[in-house]
Amino acid sequence: MKSNVLFVALALAVGGCATGQYGSFVRSDAVSASVTQDVVEKLQEEFPAANTVFFLNRSKSDTFGTQLDQALREKGFATTAQQGENEKSLNYVLDQVDSDIYRVMIYIDGTPYSRAYRQTENGAVVPTGSWTKRGD
């Protein structure tokens, strides 16, 4: 367990060095769905839903992006496929760090937020710690 925590901490730290390729690199719909709900809850804490429009830069074939778009709309956020002056840019990376460890990084107007998750033996995906935000 101690090595998993160290590994996750290292993965989150290195995550700041991302190459700029956004999207989901996880094929599991169940993982995507669990992480989507957590991301939307975080965005609800940070931004007022009725007054926030996200420019969600995603591929149409990206399951996580599709789920995120739908969940944001269900919670009262607006999303658009075209960047304008008033929209907040929302990019993301969802990847698998180890066999049972996942990481999501969301970038809101370039500010990165990240969180790690662990898939339990029964298949549930649970956060392994708090959200981190760079730039504070």
LINQUIZI-V186495 format. One record per residue. N is the residue number from 1. RES is the residue in three letters. PHI is phi as a letter, one per 30 degrees, with the letter a starting at -180 (* if undefined). PSI is psi in radians with two decimals (999 if undefined). BURIAL is I if it has 24 or more other ideal C-beta (glycine too) atoms within 12 Angstrom, else O. Layout:
n = {N & N}
res = {RES & RES}
phi = {PHI & PHI}
psi = {PSI & PSI}
burial = {BURIAL & BURIAL}
This chain:
n = {1 & 2 & 3 & 4 & 5 & 6 & 7 & 8 & 9 & 10 & 11 & 12 & 13 & 14 & 15 & 16 & 17 & 18 & 19 & 20 & 21 & 22 & 23 & 24 & 25 & 26 & 27 & 28 & 29 & 30 & 31 & 32 & 33 & 34 & 35 & 36 & 37 & 38 & 39 & 40 & 41 & 42 & 43 & 44 & 45 & 46 & 47 & 48 & 49 & 50 & 51 & 52 & 53 & 54 & 55 & 56 & 57 & 58 & 59 & 60 & 61 & 62 & 63 & 64 & 65 & 66 & 67 & 68 & 69 & 70 & 71 & 72 & 73 & 74 & 75 & 76 & 77 & 78 & 79 & 80 & 81 & 82 & 83 & 84 & 85 & 86 & 87 & 88 & 89 & 90 & 91 & 92 & 93 & 94 & 95 & 96 & 97 & 98 & 99 & 100 & 101 & 102 & 103 & 104 & 105 & 106 & 107 & 108 & 109 & 110 & 111 & 112 & 113 & 114 & 115 & 116 & 117 & 118 & 119 & 120 & 121 & 122 & 123 & 124 & 125 & 126 & 127 & 128 & 129 & 130 & 131 & 132 & 133 & 134 & 135 & 136}
res = {MET & LYS & SER & ASN & VAL & LEU & PHE & VAL & ALA & LEU & ALA & LEU & ALA & VAL & GLY & GLY & CYS & ALA & THR & GLY & GLN & TYR & GLY & SER & PHE & VAL & ARG & SER & ASP & ALA & VAL & SER & ALA & SER & VAL & THR & GLN & ASP & VAL & VAL & GLU & LYS & LEU & GLN & GLU & GLU & PHE & PRO & ALA & ALA & ASN & THR & VAL & PHE & PHE & LEU & ASN & ARG & SER & LYS & SER & ASP & THR & PHE & GLY & THR & GLN & LEU & ASP & GLN & ALA & LEU & ARG & GLU & LYS & GLY & PHE & ALA & THR & THR & ALA & GLN & GLN & GLY & GLU & ASN & GLU & LYS & SER & LEU & ASN & TYR & VAL & LEU & ASP & GLN & VAL & ASP & SER & ASP & ILE & TYR & ARG & VAL & MET & ILE & TYR & ILE & ASP & GLY & THR & PRO & TYR & SER & ARG & ALA & TYR & ARG & GLN & THR & GLU & ASN & GLY & ALA & VAL & VAL & PRO & THR & GLY & SER & TRP & THR & LYS & ARG & GLY & ASP}
phi = {* & d & d & d & d & d & d & d & d & d & d & d & d & d & e & d & c & e & d & j & d & c & k & c & c & c & c & d & d & d & d & e & d & d & d & e & d & d & d & d & d & d & d & d & d & c & b & d & e & d & c & b & c & c & d & c & d & b & d & d & c & d & e & d & d & d & d & d & e & d & d & d & d & d & c & j & d & c & b & b & c & b & d & b & d & c & d & d & d & b & c & a & b & c & b & c & d & b & e & b & c & b & b & c & b & c & b & c & h & i & d & d & c & b & a & c & b & b & c & d & d & d & j & d & c & b & d & c & a & d & d & c & b & d & j & d}
psi = {-0.73 & -0.68 & -0.58 & -0.74 & -0.76 & -0.74 & -0.76 & -0.76 & -0.75 & -0.73 & -0.70 & -0.67 & -0.77 & -0.43 & -0.44 & -0.23 & 0.46 & 2.64 & -0.16 & -0.04 & 2.03 & 2.83 & -3.05 & 2.32 & 0.39 & 2.29 & -0.16 & 2.08 & -0.60 & -0.74 & -0.82 & -0.76 & -0.77 & -0.79 & -0.65 & -0.85 & -0.70 & -0.71 & -0.77 & -0.71 & -0.71 & -0.76 & -0.59 & -0.59 & -0.58 & -0.52 & 2.51 & 2.14 & -0.83 & -0.33 & 0.18 & 2.25 & 2.20 & 2.31 & 1.80 & 1.81 & 1.80 & 2.80 & 2.51 & -0.44 & 0.07 & 1.90 & -0.80 & -0.80 & -0.70 & -0.79 & -0.70 & -0.79 & -0.85 & -0.78 & -0.67 & -0.78 & -0.69 & -0.48 & 0.10 & 0.02 & 2.68 & 2.56 & 2.68 & 2.72 & 0.03 & 2.25 & 2.28 & -2.97 & -0.58 & -0.14 & 2.53 & 2.22 & 2.24 & 1.90 & 2.82 & 2.77 & 2.18 & 2.07 & 2.91 & 2.07 & -0.62 & -3.12 & -0.56 & 0.27 & 2.28 & 2.75 & 2.40 & 2.40 & 2.20 & 2.50 & 2.00 & 1.96 & 0.68 & -0.24 & 2.10 & 2.37 & 2.47 & 2.72 & 2.55 & 2.68 & 2.69 & 2.40 & 2.13 & 3.00 & -0.51 & 0.09 & -0.14 & 2.55 & 2.06 & 2.54 & 2.52 & -0.09 & -2.91 & 2.91 & 2.51 & 2.56 & 2.19 & 2.59 & -0.01 & 999}
burial = {O & O & O & O & O & O & O & I & O & O & I & I & O & O & I & O & O & I & O & O & O & I & I & I & I & I & O & I & O & O & I & I & I & I & I & I & I & I & I & I & O & I & I & O & O & O & I & O & O & O & O & I & I & I & I & I & I & I & O & O & O & I & I & I & I & O & I & I & I & O & I & I & O & O & I & O & I & I & I & O & O & O & O & O & O & O & O & I & I & I & I & I & I & I & I & I & I & O & O & I & I & I & I & I & I & I & I & I & O & O & O & I & I & I & I & I & I & I & I & O & O & O & O & O & I & O & I & I & O & O & I & I & O & O & O & O}
